[in-house]
């Protein structure tokens, strides 16, 4: 089970994502971190992560996460839940996700998002 500091990090992380605040998101991530979203290519460092995340944020109108479970094992934090995306046309799609976060010094050093994002861009 994830402890209070893990839950605090997840609350801060998903709060930043759901408010689409790239700066707050990057404040949770180590400067040299690697990041992969679904089947997209891995990016590294704050500049690469910023470009990837801001590009994704521009492709949607809104998003909201619900974390159902979080498990910590040493410096690895795993969480699963559902994310609801609001498309640019106002329609919504809810998808399951699982994230694996490697931590170092209280920041995320490696971030992997496992999700099938295809339904977001498919027919509403």
N, C-alpha and C positions, 0 to 999 in steps of 0.2 A: 504494500500500500504506500502511496505517496505521502510524505510528511507535510507539515504546514508550510515549510519554505518552498517545497515543490509546488504545492497548490498556489502559493502566492505568485510564483513565477508564471504558472499557467494562466492565472487570472490576469496578470499584467500583460502577458504575451497576447492572449486572445482578446483582451480589451483593446490593445493597440491595433490588432488585425481588424476587428469588427468596426473600429472607428476609422479604419483606413489611414492610420497615422504611421507613415513609414519611419519617421524619426523615432517614435516611441517603440516601434517594432525593432529597429536596429539597436536601441538601447538595451535590449534583452540578449543581443547577439554579439559574440566576440568579433573584433575587427577582422580577424583572419579566418572566420568561420566558412564552412561550406554549406550549401543549401540546395535541396532538390525538391521540386514540387511535382508530384505525380511522375509522369514519364518525360517531363521536360529535362533538358540537359542540366547537369549540376553547374552551379555558379559559385564563385569564391569571393570572399571579402565584401566589405560593406558596399563598395561601388557596384559590383556585380549583382549583389542581392538587391540593392536599391532599384537598379534597372529592371530586374525581373519582377519584383513585387509591385512597383509602380505601374508597369505595363499591364499586369494582371488586374490591379485595382481599376485602371481605366476601362477595362473590358466589361465591367459589371456595374450595376447601380448600387448594390449594397450586399452585405453578408453578415451572418450571425452564427456563431458556434455554440454548441452545447457539448460539454465534455461529460461523458458518462462514467468514465473510469480512468484512473491514472495509477501507474505502478512504477515504483523507483527501485533500481538495483544498482547500488554504488553511484557512479557518475552518469548513469543512463536513466532517462525518464521516458516512459511510454504512455501515451494517452489515446483514447478512442472516443468517438462521439459522432455527432451529426453536424453538418454545416448547411445552412439554408442560404442559397444565393438568390439575389434578386437580379434578374436580367435587365438589360437596358429597356426592354419593352414592357417592364413591370411584372412579368410572370416570374414565378419562383420555382426552384427545384431544390430538394433536400437530398443530400448525399452522405453516406457514411465515410468516415476517414479514420486513419490511425497515423499517429506521428511518433517518431523516435527521435529523441533529443539527447545528444551527448553534451555533458556539462563540464565546464572548467572554470574555476574561480567564480562561481555564481552566474556565469553567462553560458549561452548555448554556443558550443564550438562546432557542432555538426547537427544539421536539422534535415530530417527526411520526412516528407509528407506522402503517405500512401493513400491515393484516392483515384477513382476513375472519373475524371473531369469531363469526359465526352458528353454526358447528358446535359451539362450546363450549356453547351453550344449546339445541341441538337434541337429537334422540334420541341416547341412548348406544349 
